[in-house]
């Protein structure tokens, strides 16, 4: 062994050999108590007055939902156990040099990707933030031209790659209307990949229509204007396909709009598919779904109105995107970037495609945002049947007669199954009541995919979306009642079709869907919100509205941290990034990645994992603190 190799060996032994055994017993002890620690973490909120929630039923179905949520939380804690230190290999000098070059190359390419992301964001803004669809389309209706204008439009998908969509259509199948959520980002999550909801429906032969919205709301736009525009869109599609009521796809916040359309458009719409759509905003699991507490911790709806007033009567969607990222700061600040750094040769295109959509922030009108926060997030009025759309029109979910398919996931911490399903026992007292109403409701639960994965459907929910589309006729043929959709796929291939996989609908009872819901506590939140909102409108709002102007609104827009953290890495703002841009092509042309068995790559992943675990611990403790604070302010029931 050469002197240099002996030096590397001693240095590596010091780093990987001696220090690891010292940490081993502590890691082992911590790992052995991971399960107990998890139980302690999940039990603490429930013991303190159930921490906002009390389980109202001990039915088998409810216990299954609770166990699934507890299992998800337990897996997050147990994943922290580090690898056995004895498995660590000592790198040779050649391996150290190879890793050093690889890490340096990946660093340059990593910063170049962030530079390109910044340029993509700025270019998207210059183009007016057009919808990011992978399919060609034509505009059929533009609601900005209606008597009561709204910033929505109805598109017809006309082309897939170079093939005409008309050539792929089966005229015996009903049209599909996909409505994307207006929750901070622009339209496109349902169709910015070929393997998306739009792509899946086209492949199954359905004529596909897509509802988009524009970056700026119309002057004085209200929720009633939006819902009236959507009704006209549905009527227009139904007129183009006589005898085939359109299938409605509602993603996330578009789900409540689809349910209201279903209640208002009785007889002209077919089955409605709600993907990750919250209709019961107070439901959730302690320690798992902290977002539902935000309204109470902020003191009610006044904060949303204040932010809209500061932006000259518009609410910046970047604030909503920031809320989503704050749910999982480890992913937003660390995991997604380290995943890009570790797989820079294969992840670049996927990262840039998603970030182009994620960083396109749209505005809502002050009236819209105030109505959404006050009446839905805090008031929870949809499931209670008291949501007033306009004068003389109150939403009533019992009026819905078209079948509903509810797709949710245990891995979704934004719209958990509790919020997607808990409205059912609120609207229908029992299974007999549901059957007497003549309604058919089918729900489908995925065990692990995240919120956005439900809509994108590429590789993660492909089978579920295909099964739903291929089973629409079966759903319509069901007797009134509540059913759980089960998919049996012995092939394991998500691209297969019937009869390679089979679908069955197992009857369920409405009584089994009694989820945790602290109605009294959230009722107090509503009362506090009304008080604070009255004080804000009386004393602060007039001064803020008088001082806000387009210039100050533009300044706040471009100084928002969700934007500055992106566009400031462009060479237009950071001249030194030009050097990165110049080096990246040469590195790509002569890229020399380290071999996969290089022990320093494994060491890199251990460091990344340890930091990620630190973020998880922070998030769980933060969420537990929020639960305790909420319970101390508003009670636990």
C-alpha positions as CSV (number, residue, x, y, z in Angstrom):
1,X,0.0,0.0,0.0
2,X,1.4,3.4,-0.9
3,X,1.9,6.2,1.6
4,X,-1.0,8.1,0.1
5,X,-3.3,5.2,0.3
6,X,-2.3,4.5,3.9
7,X,-3.1,8.1,4.8
8,X,-6.5,7.9,3.1
9,X,-7.2,4.6,4.9
10,X,-6.3,6.1,8.3
11,X,-8.4,9.2,7.6
12,X,-11.4,7.1,6.5
13,X,-11.0,4.7,9.4
14,X,-11.1,7.7,11.7
15,X,-14.2,9.0,10.0
16,X,-16.1,5.7,9.3
17,X,-14.5,3.2,11.7
18,X,-14.0,4.7,15.2
19,X,-16.7,7.3,15.3
20,X,-19.4,4.9,14.1
21,X,-19.2,2.4,16.9
22,X,-19.5,5.2,19.4
23,X,-22.7,6.3,17.8
24,X,-23.9,2.7,17.3
25,X,-25.3,2.1,20.8
26,X,-27.1,5.5,20.9
27,X,-28.6,4.9,17.4
28,X,-29.6,1.4,18.4
29,X,-31.3,2.6,21.5
30,X,-33.0,5.4,19.7
31,X,-34.1,3.0,17.0
32,X,-35.4,0.4,19.5
33,X,-37.6,3.1,21.1
34,X,-38.8,4.5,17.9
35,X,-42.1,2.7,18.1
36,X,-42.6,3.8,21.7
37,X,-41.6,7.4,20.8
38,X,-44.1,7.4,18.0
39,X,-46.8,6.2,20.3
40,X,-45.9,8.9,22.8
41,X,-46.0,11.5,20.1
42,X,-49.4,10.5,18.7
43,X,-50.8,9.8,22.2
44,X,-49.9,13.2,23.6
45,X,-52.2,15.3,21.4
46,X,-55.1,12.8,22.0
47,X,-54.7,12.7,25.7
48,X,-54.8,16.5,26.0
49,X,-58.5,16.7,25.2
50,X,-58.0,14.6,22.1
51,X,-56.1,17.6,20.8
52,X,-59.0,19.0,18.9
53,X,-60.4,15.7,17.9
54,X,-62.4,12.9,19.5
55,X,-63.3,9.7,17.7
56,X,-67.0,9.6,17.5
57,X,-67.4,6.0,16.5
58,X,-65.7,2.7,17.1
59,X,-66.8,1.1,13.8
60,X,-64.4,-1.1,11.9
61,X,-64.1,1.3,9.0
62,X,-63.3,4.2,11.3
63,X,-60.7,2.2,13.1
64,X,-59.1,1.3,9.8
65,X,-58.8,5.0,8.9
66,X,-57.2,5.8,12.3
67,X,-54.8,2.9,12.1
68,X,-53.7,3.9,8.6
69,X,-53.0,7.5,9.8
70,X,-51.2,6.2,12.9
71,X,-49.2,3.8,10.7
72,X,-48.2,6.7,8.4
73,X,-47.0,8.7,11.4
74,X,-45.1,5.7,12.8
75,X,-43.3,5.0,9.5
76,X,-42.1,8.6,9.5
77,X,-40.4,8.1,12.9
78,X,-39.1,4.6,12.3
79,X,-37.5,5.6,9.0
80,X,-34.9,7.6,11.0
81,X,-33.0,4.5,12.1
82,X,-29.5,4.9,10.5
83,X,-27.7,2.1,8.7
84,X,-25.4,-0.3,10.5
85,X,-22.1,1.4,10.9
86,X,-20.3,-1.9,10.4
87,X,-21.5,-1.9,6.8
88,X,-19.6,1.3,6.0
89,X,-16.7,0.7,3.5
90,X,-13.4,2.6,3.5
91,X,-12.8,4.4,0.2
92,X,-9.5,4.1,-1.7
93,X,-7.6,7.1,-3.1
94,X,-9.0,6.4,-6.6
95,X,-12.5,6.3,-5.2
96,X,-11.9,9.6,-3.3
97,X,-10.7,11.3,-6.4
98,X,-13.5,10.0,-8.5
99,X,-16.1,11.2,-5.9
100,X,-14.4,14.6,-5.7
101,X,-14.7,15.1,-9.4
102,X,-18.3,13.8,-9.5
103,X,-19.4,16.0,-6.6
104,X,-17.8,19.1,-8.2
105,X,-19.5,18.3,-11.6
106,X,-22.8,17.8,-9.9
107,X,-22.5,21.0,-8.0
108,X,-22.0,23.0,-11.2
109,X,-24.8,21.3,-12.9
110,X,-27.1,21.7,-9.9
111,X,-26.6,25.5,-9.8
112,X,-27.1,25.6,-13.5
113,X,-30.5,23.9,-13.2
114,X,-31.5,26.4,-10.6
115,X,-30.4,29.2,-13.0
116,X,-32.5,27.6,-15.7
117,X,-35.5,27.4,-13.3
118,X,-35.2,31.1,-12.6
119,X,-35.1,31.9,-16.3
120,X,-38.1,29.7,-17.0
121,X,-40.0,31.5,-14.3
122,X,-39.2,35.0,-15.7
123,X,-40.0,33.9,-19.2
124,X,-43.3,32.4,-18.1
125,X,-44.1,35.7,-16.5
126,X,-43.2,37.7,-19.7
127,X,-45.5,35.4,-21.7
128,X,-48.4,36.2,-19.3
129,X,-48.4,32.9,-17.4
130,X,-50.2,30.8,-20.1
131,X,-51.6,27.3,-19.0
132,X,-48.9,24.6,-19.1
133,X,-50.7,21.9,-21.0
134,X,-48.9,19.2,-23.0
135,X,-51.7,19.1,-25.4
136,X,-52.9,21.4,-28.2
137,X,-56.3,23.0,-27.6
138,X,-58.8,25.5,-28.9
139,X,-60.7,28.0,-26.8
140,X,-64.5,27.5,-26.9
141,X,-65.7,30.0,-24.3
142,X,-64.0,32.9,-22.5
143,X,-65.9,33.9,-19.4
144,X,-64.2,37.3,-19.4
145,X,-66.6,38.3,-22.1
146,X,-69.7,37.3,-20.1
147,X,-72.1,39.8,-18.7
148,X,-70.9,38.9,-15.2
149,X,-67.2,38.3,-16.2
150,X,-64.9,35.8,-14.6
151,X,-61.3,35.0,-15.4
152,X,-62.1,31.4,-16.7
153,X,-62.2,29.8,-20.1
154,X,-63.3,26.5,-21.6
155,X,-60.8,24.6,-23.8
156,X,-61.2,21.6,-26.1
157,X,-58.2,19.3,-26.4
158,X,-57.6,19.0,-30.1
159,X,-54.3,17.2,-30.5
160,X,-52.1,14.6,-28.8
161,X,-48.5,15.0,-30.0
162,X,-49.0,15.0,-33.7
163,X,-52.2,13.0,-33.7
164,X,-55.7,14.6,-33.9
165,X,-57.7,14.1,-30.8
166,X,-60.8,13.5,-32.9
167,X,-59.2,10.4,-34.4
168,X,-58.8,9.0,-30.9
169,X,-62.4,9.7,-29.8
170,X,-64.9,6.9,-29.2
171,X,-68.2,8.7,-29.9
172,X,-70.0,6.2,-27.7
173,X,-68.2,7.5,-24.6
174,X,-69.2,10.7,-22.7
175,X,-67.0,13.8,-22.7
176,X,-64.8,14.5,-19.7
177,X,-64.4,18.0,-18.3
178,X,-61.3,18.5,-16.1
179,X,-61.3,21.5,-13.7
180,X,-58.0,22.4,-12.1
181,X,-57.8,23.9,-8.6
182,X,-57.4,27.7,-8.2
183,X,-55.2,27.4,-5.1
184,X,-52.3,29.7,-5.9
185,X,-50.8,28.1,-9.0
186,X,-51.9,28.3,-12.6
187,X,-53.9,25.6,-14.4
188,X,-52.2,22.6,-15.8
189,X,-51.6,20.1,-13.0
190,X,-54.3,17.9,-14.6
191,X,-52.6,18.0,-18.0
192,X,-49.0,19.1,-17.9
193,X,-47.8,15.6,-18.5
194,X,-48.9,13.1,-21.1
195,X,-49.7,10.6,-18.4
196,X,-52.1,13.0,-16.6
197,X,-55.9,13.1,-16.2
198,X,-56.2,14.6,-19.6
199,X,-53.9,12.1,-21.2
200,X,-55.6,9.2,-19.5
201,X,-59.0,10.3,-20.6
202,X,-57.9,10.8,-24.2
203,X,-56.3,7.3,-24.3
204,X,-59.6,5.9,-23.1
205,X,-61.4,7.5,-26.1
206,X,-63.2,10.3,-24.2
207,X,-63.6,13.8,-25.8
208,X,-61.7,16.0,-23.3
209,X,-62.4,19.6,-22.2
210,X,-60.3,21.6,-19.8
211,X,-61.3,24.6,-17.7
212,X,-58.5,27.1,-17.2
213,X,-58.3,30.4,-15.5
214,X,-56.2,33.5,-16.1
215,X,-53.5,35.1,-13.8
216,X,-55.6,38.2,-12.9
217,X,-59.2,38.1,-11.7
218,X,-61.8,40.3,-13.3
219,X,-62.8,43.5,-11.6
220,X,-65.2,42.7,-8.7
221,X,-65.2,39.0,-9.5
222,X,-67.1,36.8,-7.0
223,X,-67.5,33.1,-6.4
224,X,-71.0,33.4,-7.8
225,X,-69.6,34.7,-11.0
226,X,-67.2,31.8,-11.2
227,X,-69.9,29.2,-10.5
228,X,-72.2,30.7,-13.1
229,X,-69.4,30.7,-15.7
230,X,-68.7,27.0,-14.9
231,X,-72.4,26.2,-15.3
232,X,-72.4,27.7,-18.8
233,X,-69.3,25.7,-19.7
234,X,-71.1,22.5,-18.6
235,X,-74.1,23.4,-20.6
236,X,-72.0,24.1,-23.7
237,X,-70.3,20.7,-23.5
238,X,-73.5,18.9,-22.9
239,X,-75.0,20.6,-26.0
240,X,-72.1,19.4,-28.1
241,X,-72.7,15.8,-27.0
242,X,-76.5,15.2,-26.9
243,X,-77.5,12.2,-24.7
244,X,-74.1,11.9,-23.1
245,X,-73.9,14.0,-19.9
246,X,-70.3,15.1,-19.3
247,X,-68.1,13.5,-16.6
248,X,-66.8,16.1,-14.3
249,X,-63.2,15.9,-12.9
250,X,-62.6,18.2,-9.9
251,X,-59.1,18.4,-8.5
252,X,-58.5,19.6,-4.9
253,X,-60.3,23.0,-4.4
254,X,-62.1,22.5,-7.7
255,X,-63.9,19.6,-6.0
256,X,-66.3,21.7,-4.1
257,X,-67.0,23.7,-7.3
258,X,-67.8,20.4,-9.0
259,X,-70.2,19.3,-6.2
260,X,-72.0,22.7,-6.3
261,X,-72.3,22.3,-10.1
262,X,-73.6,18.8,-9.6
263,X,-76.3,20.1,-7.2
264,X,-77.1,23.0,-9.6
265,X,-76.9,21.1,-12.9
266,X,-79.2,18.2,-12.1
267,X,-79.9,16.1,-15.2
268,X,-77.2,17.5,-17.5
269,X,-74.1,16.1,-15.8
270,X,-72.8,12.5,-15.5
271,X,-70.6,11.0,-12.8
272,X,-68.4,13.5,-10.9
273,X,-64.9,12.4,-9.9
274,X,-63.4,14.4,-6.9
275,X,-59.6,13.9,-6.6
276,X,-58.1,15.0,-3.3
277,X,-61.1,17.3,-2.8
278,X,-61.9,18.7,0.7
279,X,-65.6,19.1,1.5
280,X,-65.3,18.7,5.3
281,X,-62.8,21.3,6.4
282,X,-62.9,20.7,10.1
283,X,-62.1,16.9,9.9
284,X,-58.6,15.5,10.4
285,X,-56.3,13.5,12.5
286,X,-54.3,15.0,15.4
287,X,-50.6,15.0,14.6
288,X,-51.2,14.2,10.9
289,X,-53.3,17.0,9.4
290,X,-52.2,20.4,10.9
291,X,-53.4,22.6,8.0
292,X,-57.0,22.6,9.3
293,X,-55.8,24.5,12.4
294,X,-54.3,27.5,10.5
295,X,-57.5,29.6,10.5
296,X,-57.7,29.4,14.3
297,X,-54.0,30.0,14.9
298,X,-54.2,33.1,12.7
299,X,-57.2,34.5,14.4
300,X,-59.6,33.9,11.5
301,X,-60.3,35.3,8.1
302,X,-59.0,38.8,8.7
303,X,-55.4,37.9,7.7
304,X,-56.5,36.8,4.2
305,X,-58.4,40.0,3.7
306,X,-55.5,42.1,5.0
307,X,-53.1,40.4,2.5
308,X,-55.6,41.1,-0.3
309,X,-55.9,44.7,0.7
310,X,-52.1,45.2,0.8
311,X,-52.0,43.9,-2.8
312,X,-54.6,46.5,-3.9
313,X,-57.6,44.2,-3.8
314,X,-56.0,41.0,-5.1
315,X,-54.8,38.0,-3.1
316,X,-51.4,36.7,-4.2
317,X,-51.5,32.9,-4.7
318,X,-47.8,32.7,-3.7
319,X,-49.0,32.8,-0.1
320,X,-51.0,29.7,-0.6
321,X,-48.0,28.0,-2.2
322,X,-45.9,29.0,0.8
323,X,-48.5,27.4,3.1
324,X,-48.2,24.1,1.1
325,X,-44.4,24.2,1.4
326,X,-44.6,25.0,5.1
327,X,-46.5,21.7,5.7
328,X,-43.3,19.8,4.9
329,X,-40.3,22.2,5.2
330,X,-37.9,19.3,4.9
331,X,-39.1,18.6,1.4
332,X,-39.3,22.2,0.3
333,X,-35.9,23.2,1.6
334,X,-33.9,20.0,1.5
335,X,-35.3,16.8,0.1
336,X,-36.2,17.9,-3.4
337,X,-32.9,19.7,-3.9
338,X,-30.8,16.9,-2.6
339,X,-32.7,14.5,-4.8
340,X,-31.9,16.7,-7.7
341,X,-28.2,16.9,-6.7
342,X,-27.9,13.2,-6.2
343,X,-29.6,12.4,-9.6
344,X,-28.6,15.4,-11.6
345,X,-28.1,13.4,-14.8
346,X,-31.7,12.0,-14.8
347,X,-33.9,14.3,-12.8
348,X,-33.2,17.7,-14.5
349,X,-36.1,17.6,-17.0
350,X,-38.6,16.3,-14.5
351,X,-37.5,19.0,-11.9
352,X,-37.8,21.8,-14.4
353,X,-41.1,20.7,-15.8
354,X,-42.7,20.6,-12.3
355,X,-41.1,23.8,-11.1
356,X,-42.3,25.7,-14.2
357,X,-45.9,25.0,-13.0
358,X,-45.2,25.2,-9.3
359,X,-43.6,28.7,-9.6
360,X,-46.4,30.2,-11.7
361,X,-48.4,32.1,-9.1
362,X,-51.9,33.4,-9.9
363,X,-54.0,36.0,-8.1
364,X,-57.6,35.7,-6.7
365,X,-59.9,38.6,-6.1
366,X,-60.4,40.0,-2.6
367,X,-64.1,39.0,-2.7
368,X,-63.3,35.4,-3.8
369,X,-60.6,34.8,-1.2
370,X,-62.6,36.3,1.6
371,X,-65.6,34.1,0.7
372,X,-63.4,30.9,0.5
373,X,-61.7,31.4,3.8
374,X,-64.7,32.8,5.7
375,X,-67.3,30.4,4.4
376,X,-65.3,27.2,3.6
377,X,-62.1,26.9,5.5
378,X,-63.4,28.5,8.7
379,X,-67.2,28.4,8.3
380,X,-67.3,24.8,6.9
381,X,-70.6,25.8,5.2
382,X,-70.6,23.4,2.3
383,X,-71.3,20.2,4.2
384,X,-73.6,22.1,6.6
385,X,-75.8,23.1,3.7
386,X,-75.7,26.8,4.5
387,X,-73.2,28.1,1.8
388,X,-75.0,31.0,0.0
389,X,-73.8,31.2,-3.6
390,X,-75.9,34.2,-4.5
391,X,-79.1,35.9,-3.5
392,X,-81.8,33.2,-3.0
393,X,-79.4,30.3,-3.9
394,X,-77.9,28.2,-1.1
395,X,-75.8,25.1,-1.9
396,X,-77.4,21.8,-0.8
397,X,-75.4,18.7,-1.4
398,X,-78.6,16.6,-1.0
399,X,-79.7,17.8,-4.4
400,X,-76.9,15.9,-6.1
401,X,-78.2,13.0,-8.1
402,X,-75.3,12.1,-10.3
403,X,-73.0,9.5,-9.0
404,X,-69.9,10.7,-7.1
405,X,-66.5,9.0,-7.1
406,X,-64.2,10.2,-4.3
407,X,-60.4,9.5,-4.7
408,X,-58.3,10.2,-1.6
409,X,-55.0,9.0,-0.1
410,X,-53.6,8.4,3.3
411,X,-50.4,10.0,2.1
412,X,-52.2,13.3,1.4
413,X,-51.6,15.7,4.3
414,X,-53.4,18.5,2.5
415,X,-56.7,16.7,1.9
416,X,-56.7,13.5,4.0
417,X,-59.5,10.9,3.6
418,X,-61.2,12.5,6.7
419,X,-61.8,15.8,4.8
420,X,-62.7,14.0,1.5
421,X,-65.3,11.7,3.1
422,X,-66.5,13.1,6.4
423,X,-69.2,15.2,4.8
424,X,-71.2,12.1,3.9
425,X,-72.5,11.3,7.4
426,X,-73.1,15.0,7.9
427,X,-75.3,15.3,4.8
428,X,-76.9,11.8,5.2
429,X,-77.9,10.6,8.6
430,X,-77.6,6.9,7.8
431,X,-77.2,4.5,5.0
432,X,-81.0,4.2,4.7
433,X,-81.1,8.0,4.3
434,X,-78.5,7.9,1.5
435,X,-80.4,5.2,-0.3
436,X,-83.7,7.0,0.1
437,X,-82.2,10.0,-1.5
438,X,-81.3,7.8,-4.5
439,X,-77.6,8.7,-4.4
440,X,-74.6,6.5,-5.3
441,X,-71.3,7.4,-3.7
442,X,-68.1,5.4,-4.4
443,X,-64.8,6.1,-2.6
444,X,-61.3,4.9,-3.4
445,X,-58.4,5.2,-1.0
446,X,-54.7,4.9,-2.0
447,X,-52.4,4.0,0.8
448,X,-49.4,6.3,0.2
449,X,-49.4,8.8,-2.7
450,X,-49.2,12.5,-2.0
451,X,-51.6,15.3,-2.8
452,X,-50.3,16.3,-6.2
453,X,-49.7,12.7,-7.2
454,X,-53.4,12.1,-7.2
455,X,-53.9,14.6,-10.1
456,X,-50.7,14.0,-12.1
457,X,-51.4,10.3,-12.2
458,X,-48.1,9.5,-14.0
459,X,-46.7,6.3,-12.6
460,X,-48.3,6.8,-9.1
461,X,-52.1,6.8,-9.6
462,X,-52.3,5.6,-13.2
463,X,-54.1,2.4,-12.4
464,X,-56.7,4.1,-10.2
465,X,-57.5,6.7,-12.9
466,X,-57.8,4.1,-15.6
467,X,-60.0,1.9,-13.4
468,X,-62.3,4.9,-12.6
469,X,-62.6,5.8,-16.3
470,X,-63.3,2.2,-17.4
471,X,-65.8,1.6,-14.6
472,X,-68.0,4.7,-15.0
473,X,-70.8,2.7,-16.6
474,X,-70.6,0.2,-13.7
475,X,-70.8,3.1,-11.2
476,X,-73.9,4.5,-12.8
477,X,-75.5,1.1,-12.8
478,X,-75.1,0.6,-9.0
479,X,-78.0,0.6,-6.7
480,X,-78.2,3.7,-4.4
481,X,-75.8,3.4,-1.5
482,X,-72.2,3.9,-0.3
483,X,-69.5,1.7,-1.8
484,X,-65.7,1.3,-1.6
485,X,-64.0,0.6,-4.9
486,X,-61.5,-2.2,-4.8
487,X,-59.0,-2.9,-7.6
488,X,-57.5,-6.3,-8.0
489,X,-54.4,-6.3,-10.3
490,X,-52.6,-9.6,-10.2
491,X,-50.3,-8.5,-13.0
492,X,-48.8,-5.6,-11.0
493,X,-48.7,-3.6,-14.3
494,X,-50.2,-0.1,-13.9
495,X,-50.6,0.1,-17.7
496,X,-52.9,-2.9,-18.0
497,X,-56.6,-2.8,-18.9
498,X,-59.6,-4.8,-18.1
499,X,-59.9,-7.8,-17.8
500,X,-56.2,-7.9,-16.7
501,X,-57.4,-6.1,-13.6
502,X,-60.8,-6.3,-12.0
503,X,-62.9,-3.8,-10.0
504,X,-65.4,-4.6,-7.4
505,X,-67.7,-2.3,-5.3
506,X,-68.0,-3.4,-1.7
507,X,-71.1,-1.9,0.2
508,X,-70.2,0.3,3.1
509,X,-72.3,2.0,5.8
510,X,-72.6,5.7,6.3
511,X,-72.4,5.1,10.0
512,X,-68.9,3.8,9.6
513,X,-67.6,7.1,8.4
514,X,-67.6,9.0,11.7
515,X,-64.2,10.8,11.6
516,X,-62.6,13.0,14.3
517,X,-64.2,16.4,14.1
518,X,-64.0,19.0,16.9
519,X,-67.1,20.9,16.0
520,X,-67.3,23.0,19.2
521,X,-63.7,24.0,19.0
522,X,-64.0,25.0,15.3
523,X,-67.3,26.7,16.2
524,X,-65.3,28.9,18.6
525,X,-62.8,29.6,15.8
526,X,-65.7,30.9,13.7
527,X,-66.9,33.2,16.4
528,X,-63.4,34.6,17.0
529,X,-62.9,35.0,13.3
530,X,-66.2,37.0,13.0
531,X,-65.1,39.3,15.9
532,X,-61.6,39.9,14.5
533,X,-62.9,40.4,11.0
534,X,-65.4,43.0,12.2
535,X,-62.6,44.8,14.1
536,X,-60.3,44.7,11.0
537,X,-62.9,46.0,8.6
538,X,-63.8,48.8,11.0
539,X,-60.4,50.1,12.0
540,X,-57.6,48.8,9.8
541,X,-59.0,48.0,6.3
542,X,-60.0,51.6,5.4
543,X,-56.4,52.8,6.0
544,X,-54.8,49.9,4.2
545,X,-57.1,50.2,1.2
546,X,-56.5,53.9,1.0
547,X,-52.7,53.5,1.0
548,X,-52.4,50.5,-1.3
549,X,-51.8,51.1,-5.0
550,X,-50.6,49.2,-8.1
551,X,-47.0,50.2,-7.5
552,X,-47.0,49.0,-3.9
553,X,-48.8,45.8,-5.0
554,X,-46.2,45.1,-7.7
555,X,-43.4,45.6,-5.1
556,X,-45.0,43.2,-2.7
557,X,-45.4,40.7,-5.5
558,X,-41.8,40.7,-6.6
559,X,-40.4,40.7,-3.1
560,X,-42.4,37.7,-2.0
561,X,-40.0,35.0,-0.8
562,X,-41.6,32.3,-3.0
563,X,-40.5,34.5,-6.0
564,X,-37.1,35.9,-4.8
565,X,-35.9,32.5,-3.8
566,X,-36.3,31.5,-7.5
567,X,-35.7,34.4,-9.8
568,X,-32.7,35.9,-8.0
569,X,-30.6,32.9,-9.2
570,X,-31.0,34.1,-12.8
571,X,-27.9,35.6,-14.4
572,X,-30.1,38.7,-15.0
573,X,-29.9,39.3,-11.2
574,X,-26.8,37.3,-10.3
575,X,-24.1,38.0,-12.9
576,X,-21.8,35.3,-11.5
577,X,-24.3,32.7,-12.7
578,X,-23.0,33.4,-16.2
579,X,-19.9,31.5,-15.3
580,X,-22.0,28.5,-14.2
581,X,-23.9,28.7,-17.5
582,X,-20.7,28.7,-19.4
583,X,-19.2,25.7,-17.5
584,X,-22.3,23.5,-17.6
585,X,-22.2,22.4,-21.3
586,X,-18.6,21.4,-21.1
587,X,-19.2,19.4,-18.0
588,X,-22.2,17.7,-19.5
589,X,-20.2,16.8,-22.6
590,X,-17.4,15.1,-20.5
591,X,-19.5,13.9,-17.5
592,X,-17.7,11.4,-15.3
593,X,-20.1,10.2,-12.6
594,X,-18.6,8.2,-9.7
595,X,-19.4,4.5,-9.8
596,X,-22.5,3.5,-7.9
597,X,-20.5,1.3,-5.5
598,X,-18.3,4.3,-4.4
599,X,-18.5,4.3,-0.6
600,X,-18.4,8.1,-0.5
601,X,-21.7,8.2,-2.4
602,X,-23.2,6.1,0.4
603,X,-21.7,8.4,3.0
604,X,-23.2,11.4,1.1
605,X,-26.7,9.7,1.3
606,X,-26.3,9.1,5.0
607,X,-25.5,12.8,5.6
608,X,-28.5,13.8,3.5
609,X,-30.7,11.3,5.4
610,X,-29.6,12.6,8.8
611,X,-30.4,16.2,7.8
612,X,-33.8,15.1,6.4
613,X,-34.5,13.3,9.7
614,X,-33.8,16.5,11.5
615,X,-36.4,18.3,9.5
616,X,-38.9,15.6,10.2
617,X,-38.3,15.9,14.0
618,X,-38.7,19.7,13.7
619,X,-41.9,19.3,11.7
620,X,-43.4,16.9,14.1
621,X,-42.6,19.0,17.1
622,X,-43.9,22.1,15.4
623,X,-47.1,20.4,14.5
624,X,-47.5,19.0,18.1
625,X,-47.0,22.6,19.4
626,X,-49.6,23.9,17.1
627,X,-52.1,21.2,18.2
628,X,-51.4,22.1,21.9
629,X,-51.7,25.9,21.2
630,X,-55.0,25.4,19.3
631,X,-56.4,23.2,22.1
632,X,-55.5,25.7,24.8
633,X,-57.1,28.6,22.8
634,X,-60.3,26.9,21.6
635,X,-60.7,23.7,23.6
636,X,-60.5,20.2,22.4
637,X,-64.1,19.2,21.4
